[in-house]
Amino acid sequence: MEMLDMRQKKAITKELRDRYNRATKKKKGLMLDEFCAITGYNRSYASSILKIKKDKVLGYVKTGGKTI
Protein backbone atom coordinates (compact mmCIF):
# COMPACT_ATOMS: atom_id res chain seq x y z
CA MET A 1 0.00 0.00 0.00
CA GLU A 2 1.36 3.38 -0.98
CA MET A 3 1.71 6.09 1.66
CA LEU A 4 -0.43 9.20 1.29
CA ASP A 5 1.10 12.65 1.20
CA MET A 6 0.10 15.31 3.73
CA ARG A 7 -2.34 17.05 1.37
CA GLN A 8 -4.26 13.81 0.84
CA LYS A 9 -4.32 13.05 4.59
CA LYS A 10 -5.67 16.54 5.35
CA ALA A 11 -8.38 16.17 2.69
CA ILE A 12 -9.48 12.82 4.15
CA THR A 13 -9.45 14.27 7.67
CA LYS A 14 -11.54 17.27 6.63
CA GLU A 15 -14.03 15.02 4.85
CA LEU A 16 -14.42 12.62 7.77
CA ARG A 17 -14.44 15.13 10.67
CA ASP A 18 -18.12 16.15 10.45
CA ARG A 19 -19.39 12.59 10.17
CA TYR A 20 -17.12 11.46 13.02
CA ASN A 21 -18.40 14.15 15.41
CA ARG A 22 -22.04 13.27 14.68
CA ALA A 23 -21.60 9.48 14.85
CA THR A 24 -22.47 7.15 17.71
CA LYS A 25 -19.69 5.63 19.81
CA LYS A 26 -19.87 2.31 17.95
CA LYS A 27 -19.67 3.97 14.54
CA LYS A 28 -16.82 6.19 15.72
CA GLY A 29 -14.80 3.09 16.51
CA LEU A 30 -15.36 1.67 13.03
CA MET A 31 -14.58 4.99 11.38
CA LEU A 32 -11.44 5.34 13.47
CA ASP A 33 -10.21 1.87 12.47
CA GLU A 34 -10.72 2.65 8.79
CA PHE A 35 -9.15 6.12 9.09
CA CYS A 36 -6.06 4.68 10.81
CA ALA A 37 -5.68 2.01 8.14
CA ILE A 38 -5.87 4.59 5.35
CA THR A 39 -3.67 7.32 6.83
CA GLY A 40 -1.23 5.30 8.93
CA TYR A 41 -1.90 7.47 12.01
CA ASN A 42 -2.05 5.76 15.38
CA ARG A 43 -5.46 5.52 17.00
CA SER A 44 -4.89 8.07 19.76
CA TYR A 45 -3.63 10.77 17.39
CA ALA A 46 -6.34 10.03 14.85
CA SER A 47 -9.15 10.43 17.38
CA SER A 48 -7.69 13.70 18.66
CA ILE A 49 -7.48 15.31 15.20
CA LEU A 50 -10.96 14.12 14.27
CA LYS A 51 -12.43 15.70 17.42
CA ILE A 52 -11.10 19.18 16.56
CA LYS A 53 -13.94 21.50 15.60
CA LYS A 54 -13.83 23.14 12.19
CA ASP A 55 -13.35 26.73 13.43
CA LYS A 56 -10.92 25.98 16.26
CA VAL A 57 -7.61 27.86 16.19
CA LEU A 58 -4.71 25.43 15.94
CA GLY A 59 -1.93 27.87 16.75
CA TYR A 60 -0.98 31.44 17.45
CA VAL A 61 0.90 33.97 15.34
CA LYS A 62 3.33 36.54 16.71
CA THR A 63 3.26 39.86 14.90
CA GLY A 64 5.18 42.85 16.17
CA GLY A 65 5.73 41.26 19.58
CA LYS A 66 2.01 40.60 20.12
CA THR A 67 0.50 37.14 20.18
CA ILE A 68 -2.65 36.91 18.11
C-alpha positions, 0 to 999 in steps of 0.5 A: 500500500502506498503512503499518502502525502500530507495534502491527501491526509488533510483532505481525508481528515476534513471530509471525515471530521463532520461525520465522526463528530455526529456518529455514535460511539460504535460507529466512531470506533469503526470509522477510526479503524478505517481512518487509521488504516488509510492514513497510517496514524495511530489511533490516539492521534487520529481520534484527537485530530478528528475531534477538533472542531472546524473553526478551532484555532490550531496555533498562534501567530506573533506579529510585532511582539504581540501574540494573536 
